[in-house]
Amino acid sequence: MIVLYILLAIIALIVLAFSFRLTLQLDYHDIMELEVRYLFLKFKLLPWEKKEKAPKEKKPVQEKKKTKEKKPKEKPAKPNPLKTFWHNEGVDGVIALLKETATIVSGMFRSVFKHVMIDKLYLQMYIGSGDAAQTATDYGKVCAEIFPALGTICSIMKVRKYDVDISPDFLANQNETELHTVVTLRPIFVTNAAVVMLVKLLFQVVFKVLFSKTDKSSENRIEIKQGGASS
């Protein structure tokens, strides 16, 4: 019983730790900065700082002893479950399996994105190229790509505050972009979605591949066709 209580306490601590919010802050202006905050911990992921490594001292090469190597005995190759599944189920079975896998994986991402919250999203862009006609063309292309993407983000995720300003600058010779966003997420939702996805993949995909059975009806159809052709 003591071991059971210890395991339950460990699981409760993990669940509690994963229930606190994880915050990502992304800033971009000339350089990209990414910071992760969790409780009182703070990690700066970007920009990366490369540390110079001290040169390693070369060690003298030691003479290797010649030893007789015994050749390992060749083991019989195990049957490939994917080839077996292909042989038993055919093209239709493989396509159905791929569709099932895609549905399960996309379902996981939809479940995770529902619990992602964007606290702040500020985007400011000035479009300029030095030529008025080219600037107008570039401005139209940027608006056609940015606003539908932002609309998709706002429809999938929860967005509290956002402000987007995209303007043409006919006097500037180059574009200028400034981005500030703060995203929060509880890791428990990611782990839950991942566990559900793995269980579904195990029962609906992996087991089908490992325990696929020969479709006898297809074999009968082939024999009938061959018999009909011979007659």
Secondary structure, DSSP 8 states (H G I E B T S, - for coil): -HHHHHHHHHHHHHHHHHTS-EEEEEEESSSEEEEEEETTEEEEEES---------------------------------HHHHHHHHHHHHHHHHHHHHHHHHHHHHHHHHHTT-EEEEEEEEEEE--SSHHHHHHHHHHHHHHHHHHHHHHHHHSEEEEEEEEEEE-TT-SS-EEEEEEEEEE-HHHHHHHHHHHHHHHIIIIIHHHHT----HHHHHHHHHHHHHHH-
